[in-house]
Amino acid sequence: MMENFLINFFHLSQIRSIFLLFCLACLFVFLKFLKHKLNFAWVMGIALVFGFGLGYFLLYLAGFPNEEISKFSSSNSLRWFSEIHIWINFLNTLYISILKLLVIPLIFISLVYVLINLDKKIQIKSLFSRVFFWFLFSTAISALIGICLAIFANLGSDAQALSSAKSLKEVKGLDEVILNLVPSNIVSAMNANNILGIIIFTFILSFGIRSLKENRGFRIFSLLVDFLHQVIMKISLYVIGIMPYFIITMIANALILNGYKVFINSVYFIALLYIAFIAVFVLHALLLLFHGLNPFIYYKKALPALLMAFSSRSSAGTLPVTISALKNLGVSSTNASFTASLGTTMGMNGCAGYYAGMIAVFMFNALNIPIAINEILTIIVLCVIVSFGIAGIPGITIMIISVMLSGLGMQSHFALLAVILAIDPILDMARTCTNVSGAMVVSLITDKEMKNLDMKKYQEN
């Protein structure tokens, strides 16, 4: 009876499970000690190394199993492995849930705060037009990078044997995706994490409030919003401060779930995607250089947000960290809140850029369809279209693929992508990191063009 209680309630039935959790706690304590000795970026990097080390160590102890984790709960010899995974996954889910809990109030309060206090000298139309242009431009170039790499590597030419795979998901039409961007109910938009819809509503509400600036109630409301903004920023900074602990568990969990087999079998696609990942980071560096900004300073200060995006696979969940990093880089409050928030549902240099481009080329080659300049241009246009309104959460690329295949008329061949979707968590790390970096770069260069960027703060160590 006691053993069943330990298994079903505490998920701790073996000494090894308890010992390994104790080791994880020791890593946390050591990391806490380092936080007082090193700067945050160094602590994040060390946490990343700890995460890989813990993941490989657990796989080594388990003998590098190929079966699903759930099957080990009934095996006495590897029950500890299942229990450790449950606890690590619990910690990850808890932290991501807290971050997601902050996303809606952070966007809403931050945007209302900056918009009602917006200086009349700031040109709203100029901000919008520049942000949209750089999002679309960077996504189009990222897509071209993915397309060129995939064509050069002849990606998908040996995928015909996968056509017997079962259908994985119903394809959604482009009209349905576009109609979902602007909801008719703000409460349902918040419930569904429709960030673009919330941004639109917040702008409408804020401009309505600004029109009543001479009203006596405006000052009261402004003071309330200012207080709420301070509260949400305080909470966000605390949640960001404990992030290194969960970097360890998130990286370890990714290795536990994927193991070695899926990595080795899919190493070709993974290698190509990570080459595109590096190429787009070079693109971001060139955009910064073109605007007179040192990219090394950017990557150093953006590292916490990029590591969080890489490990959490959620640009929406990373939003508090992204806004904090942008402000540390000298970006104005208006731009940081607006562009970072918009970047969770638009642009997406990774998901809708090089990844979508590589998927399209994969399908063309798998179906033996020649790729000419017209097809390349069509893919780029579709990549830009699917970059609008896609929620920045793990696994959402299934929607991007659906829209892409529908636009290419290949929706009936969706099952060809089974092998790629099997390794999606590994791919999603790079994609999400690129998405967040793209949004941050757009925010920086837009602020620089509008002469709002605090260069002194940008160059501070």
C-alpha positions in Angstrom: 0.0 0.0 0.0 2.8 2.4 1.0 4.7 1.6 -2.2 1.7 2.3 -4.4 1.2 5.6 -2.5 4.8 6.6 -3.2 4.6 5.6 -6.9 1.2 7.2 -7.7 1.3 10.3 -5.5 5.0 11.3 -4.9 6.4 9.5 -8.0 9.3 8.5 -5.7 9.5 4.7 -5.2 13.2 4.1 -5.6 16.3 5.3 -3.8 17.9 6.3 -7.2 15.0 8.7 -7.9 15.5 10.4 -4.6 19.3 10.6 -5.0 19.1 12.1 -8.5 16.6 14.7 -7.3 19.0 15.5 -4.5 21.7 15.9 -7.1 19.5 18.3 -9.1 18.8 20.3 -5.9 22.6 20.5 -5.4 23.0 21.9 -8.9 20.4 24.5 -8.0 22.3 25.5 -4.8 25.6 25.7 -6.7 23.9 27.9 -9.3 22.5 30.1 -6.6 26.1 30.5 -5.3 27.3 31.5 -8.8 24.6 34.1 -9.2 26.3 36.1 -6.4 29.7 35.8 -8.1 29.0 36.1 -11.8 26.8 38.2 -14.1 23.5 36.9 -15.3 24.7 36.0 -18.8 27.5 33.8 -17.5 25.1 32.1 -15.1 22.7 31.3 -18.0 25.6 29.8 -20.0 26.6 27.6 -17.1 23.0 26.5 -16.6 22.9 25.5 -20.3 26.0 23.3 -19.8 24.5 21.8 -16.6 21.3 21.0 -18.5 23.2 19.1 -21.3 25.3 17.3 -18.7 22.3 16.2 -16.6 20.4 15.0 -19.7 23.3 12.9 -21.0 24.0 11.6 -17.5 20.4 10.4 -17.1 20.4 8.8 -20.5 23.7 7.1 -19.7 22.4 5.6 -16.4 19.2 4.4 -18.2 21.3 2.8 -21.0 20.1 5.2 -23.7 16.5 3.8 -24.0 14.6 4.0 -27.2 11.1 3.4 -25.8 8.6 6.0 -24.7 9.1 7.3 -21.2 5.6 6.2 -20.1 6.5 2.6 -20.6 9.2 2.7 -17.9 6.7 3.4 -15.1 5.8 -0.3 -15.0 9.4 -1.5 -15.2 11.2 -1.8 -11.9 14.6 -1.4 -13.4 13.9 1.9 -15.1 11.0 3.2 -13.0 13.4 5.8 -11.6 13.9 7.2 -15.1 10.2 7.7 -15.6 9.9 9.3 -12.1 12.8 11.7 -12.7 11.2 12.7 -16.0 7.9 13.4 -14.2 9.6 15.7 -11.7 11.7 17.5 -14.3 8.7 17.9 -16.6 6.7 19.2 -13.5 9.3 21.9 -12.9 9.4 22.9 -16.5 5.6 23.1 -16.8 5.3 25.1 -13.6 7.8 27.7 -14.8 6.4 28.0 -18.3 2.9 28.3 -16.8 4.1 31.2 -14.6 5.6 32.9 -17.6 2.5 32.4 -19.7 0.4 33.7 -16.8 2.4 37.0 -17.0 2.2 37.4 -20.8 -1.4 38.8 -21.1 -1.2 41.2 -18.2 2.3 42.2 -19.3 1.3 43.0 -22.8 -2.0 44.7 -21.8 -0.6 46.8 -18.9 2.7 47.7 -20.6 1.1 48.9 -23.9 -1.6 50.9 -22.1 1.0 52.4 -19.9 3.3 53.5 -22.7 0.5 54.6 -25.1 -1.4 56.8 -22.6 1.9 58.4 -21.6 3.2 58.6 -25.2 4.8 61.9 -26.1 2.9 63.6 -28.9 6.2 64.1 -30.7 6.5 60.4 -31.4 5.2 59.5 -34.8 2.9 56.4 -34.4 2.5 55.9 -38.1 6.3 55.9 -38.6 6.8 53.3 -35.8 4.2 51.0 -37.3 5.4 51.3 -40.9 9.1 50.7 -39.9 8.3 47.7 -37.6 6.1 46.0 -40.2 8.7 46.6 -43.0 11.6 45.2 -41.1 9.5 42.2 -39.9 8.5 41.3 -43.4 11.9 42.0 -44.9 13.8 39.9 -42.4 11.3 37.1 -42.7 11.5 37.1 -46.5 15.3 37.0 -46.5 15.3 34.3 -43.8 12.9 32.2 -46.0 15.3 32.7 -49.0 18.2 31.4 -46.9 16.2 28.3 -46.0 15.1 27.8 -49.6 18.6 28.1 -51.0 20.1 25.7 -48.4 17.4 23.1 -49.1 17.8 23.3 -52.8 21.5 23.0 -52.6 21.2 20.0 -50.3 18.4 18.5 -52.5 16.4 18.1 -49.3 13.5 15.7 -49.5 14.6 13.9 -52.7 14.7 10.5 -50.8 11.4 11.0 -48.9 9.0 9.3 -51.3 9.0 6.1 -49.2 7.3 8.1 -46.4 4.1 8.6 -48.5 2.4 5.7 -46.8 2.6 7.4 -43.4 -0.8 8.2 -41.9 -2.3 11.7 -42.0 -1.2 13.7 -39.0 -3.5 16.8 -38.8 -6.3 18.5 -40.7 -5.1 21.4 -42.7 -6.6 24.8 -41.9 -7.4 27.2 -44.6 -5.7 30.6 -45.0 -9.1 32.4 -44.6 -9.7 30.8 -41.3 -6.2 31.8 -40.0 -6.7 35.4 -41.1 -10.2 35.6 -39.5 -8.8 34.4 -36.2 -6.3 37.3 -36.1 -9.0 39.8 -35.0 -11.4 38.3 -32.5 -14.8 39.6 -31.8 -14.5 39.1 -28.0 -11.5 40.4 -26.1 -12.1 37.9 -23.2 -12.0 35.0 -25.6 -8.8 36.5 -27.2 -7.1 36.6 -23.8 -8.3 33.1 -23.0 -6.9 31.8 -26.4 -3.6 33.8 -26.0 -4.5 35.7 -29.2 -1.7 38.3 -28.7 -2.2 40.1 -31.9 -5.9 40.6 -31.1 -5.0 41.8 -27.6 -2.5 44.3 -29.1 -5.2 45.7 -31.5 -7.7 46.0 -28.7 -5.1 47.7 -26.4 -4.3 50.3 -29.1 -8.0 51.1 -29.6 -8.6 51.4 -25.8 -5.5 53.5 -25.3 -6.3 56.0 -28.0 -9.8 56.2 -26.6 -8.3 57.0 -23.2 -5.9 59.5 -24.6 -8.8 61.4 -26.2 -10.1 62.1 -22.7 -6.8 63.5 -21.4 -8.5 66.7 -20.2 -11.0 64.7 -18.2 -10.5 64.5 -14.4 -10.7 60.7 -14.4 -7.7 60.4 -16.7 -5.2 61.3 -14.0 -6.7 58.7 -11.6 -6.7 56.0 -14.3 -3.1 57.0 -15.2 -1.9 56.6 -11.6 -3.6 53.2 -11.4 -1.9 52.0 -14.6 1.4 53.3 -13.5 1.1 51.3 -10.2 0.1 48.2 -12.0 3.0 48.6 -14.5 5.4 48.8 -11.6 3.9 45.6 -10.0 4.0 43.6 -13.2 7.6 44.7 -13.9 8.6 43.7 -10.4 7.1 40.3 -10.7 8.6 39.8 -14.2 12.1 40.7 -12.9 11.8 38.1 -10.1 10.6 35.4 -12.5 13.5 36.2 -14.9 15.9 36.0 -11.9 15.0 32.3 -11.2 15.2 31.4 -14.9 18.7 29.7 -14.8 17.4 26.9 -12.6 14.8 26.0 -15.1 17.2 26.2 -18.1 18.8 23.1 -16.5 15.6 21.1 -16.4 14.3 22.2 -19.8 17.5 21.2 -21.6 17.7 17.9 -19.7 14.0 17.2 -20.5 14.6 17.8 -24.2 17.4 15.2 -24.2 15.4 12.7 -22.1 12.4 12.9 -24.5 14.4 12.7 -27.7 17.4 10.6 -26.8 20.0 9.7 -29.4 18.1 7.6 -31.9 15.9 10.4 -33.4 18.9 12.7 -33.4 21.1 10.3 -35.3 18.5 9.3 -37.9 17.5 12.9 -38.6 20.9 14.5 -38.3 20.9 15.6 -42.0 17.8 17.8 -41.6 18.8 19.0 -38.2 22.3 20.0 -39.5 20.7 22.0 -42.4 18.3 23.8 -40.1 21.0 24.7 -37.7 23.2 26.0 -40.6 20.2 28.2 -41.6 19.9 29.2 -37.9 23.5 30.5 -37.9 23.1 32.2 -41.3 20.0 34.2 -40.1 22.0 35.2 -37.0 24.6 36.6 -39.4 21.8 38.4 -41.2 20.7 40.0 -37.9 24.3 41.1 -37.2 24.5 42.7 -40.7 21.2 44.5 -40.1 22.6 45.9 -36.9 25.9 46.9 -38.6 24.0 48.6 -41.4 22.4 50.8 -38.7 25.7 51.5 -36.9 25.1 49.1 -34.0 27.8 46.7 -32.6 26.3 43.2 -33.0 28.6 41.8 -30.3 27.1 44.1 -27.7 23.7 43.0 -28.8 24.4 39.3 -28.6 26.0 39.7 -25.2 23.0 41.6 -23.7 20.4 39.5 -25.5 21.9 36.2 -24.4 19.4 35.6 -21.5 16.4 36.0 -23.8 18.0 33.9 -26.5 18.8 31.1 -24.1 15.3 31.2 -22.6 13.8 31.0 -26.1 16.1 28.2 -27.1 15.3 26.1 -24.0 11.6 26.9 -23.5 10.6 26.8 -27.2 8.1 29.6 -26.6 8.6 33.2 -27.8 5.4 34.2 -26.0 6.7 32.6 -22.8 10.0 34.4 -23.3 8.3 37.8 -23.7 9.1 39.2 -20.2 12.8 38.3 -20.7 12.7 39.8 -24.2 11.3 43.1 -23.0 13.7 43.3 -20.1 16.7 42.7 -22.5 15.5 45.3 -25.0 15.3 47.9 -22.2 18.8 47.0 -21.1 19.9 47.6 -24.7 18.5 51.1 -24.6 15.3 50.6 -26.5 12.4 53.0 -25.6 9.5 51.5 -23.5 7.0 52.1 -26.3 9.1 50.2 -28.9 10.2 47.4 -26.5 6.7 46.5 -25.4 5.1 46.9 -28.9 7.7 45.2 -31.1 8.5 42.4 -28.7 4.8 41.6 -28.2 4.1 41.8 -32.0 7.2 39.6 -32.6 5.5 36.7 -30.8 2.8 36.6 -33.5 4.5 38.2 -36.5 7.8 38.1 -38.4 9.1 34.8 -36.9 12.4 34.5 -38.9 12.7 30.9 -37.8 9.3 29.3 -37.9 7.8 31.3 -40.8 11.2 32.1 -42.4 13.9 29.5 -43.1 12.0 26.5 -41.6 8.9 27.1 -43.7 11.1 27.6 -46.8 12.9 24.3 -46.1 9.6 22.5 -45.6 8.3 23.8 -49.0 11.5 22.7 -50.8 11.3 19.3 -49.1 7.8 18.8 -50.4 8.6 19.9 -53.9 11.5 17.4 -54.0 9.6 14.6 -52.3 6.8 15.0 -55.0 9.4 15.3 -57.8 8.2 18.8 -58.8 10.8 21.0 -60.4 11.6 24.3 -58.5 12.1 27.4 -60.6 12.1 31.1 -59.8 8.3 31.3 -59.8 8.1 28.6 -57.2 10.8 30.3 -55.1 8.9 33.6 -55.2 5.6 31.8 -54.3 7.2 30.2 -51.3 8.7 33.5 -50.1 5.3 35.2 -50.3 3.6 32.3 -48.5 6.3 32.5 -45.8 5.5 36.2 -45.2 1.8 35.5 -45.1 2.1 32.7 -42.5 4.2 35.0 -40.4 1.1 36.9 -39.4 -0.8 36.0 -36.2 0.9 32.6 -35.4 0.9 32.2 -31.6 4.5 32.0 -30.2 4.1 28.7 -28.3 5.8 25.3 -28.6 4.4 23.1 -31.4 2.6 25.9 -33.2 4.6 25.2 -36.4 2.0 22.6 -37.3 -0.2 25.6 -38.2 2.5 27.2 -40.3 3.0 23.9 -42.2 -0.8 23.6 -42.8 -1.0 27.1 -44.3 2.1 26.6 -46.4 0.9 23.3 -47.9 -2.5 24.7 -48.5 -1.1 27.6 -50.3 1.1 25.3 -52.5 -1.8 22.9 -53.1 -0.1 20.1 -51.4 -2.4 19.6 -48.4 -3.2 16.0 -49.4 0.5 15.1 -49.0 0.8 16.3 -45.4 1.8 12.8 -44.2 5.2 13.1 -46.0 6.3 15.4 -43.2 6.0 12.7 -40.5 9.7 12.2 -40.1 10.3 16.0 -39.7 7.5 16.4 -37.2 9.1 13.5 -35.1 12.1 15.7 -34.5 10.2 18.9 -34.1 11.3 19.7 -30.5 15.0 19.7 -31.5 14.2 21.9 -34.5 11.9 24.2 -32.5 14.8 25.3 -30.2 16.7 26.9 -33.0 13.5 28.3 -34.6 12.2 30.0 -31.5 15.6 31.5 -30.7 15.7 33.0 -34.2 12.1 34.3 -33.8 13.0 36.2 -30.6 16.3 37.5 -32.0 14.5 38.8 -35.1 12.0 40.7 -33.0 14.7 42.2 -30.9 16.8 43.3 -33.9 13.7 44.8 -35.5 13.0 46.7 -32.3 16.6 48.0 -32.1 16.9 49.1 -35.7 13.5 50.8 -35.7 14.4 52.7 -32.5 17.7 53.7 -34.1 16.0 55.0 -37.3 13.5 57.0 -35.2 16.4 58.4 -33.1 14.9 57.0 -29.9 17.6 54.5 -29.0 19.7 55.3 -25.9 23.1 54.7 -27.4 24.9 55.3 -24.1 22.8 52.5 -22.5 23.3 50.2 -25.5 27.1 50.5 -25.1 27.1 50.0 -21.3 28.7 46.8 -20.0 
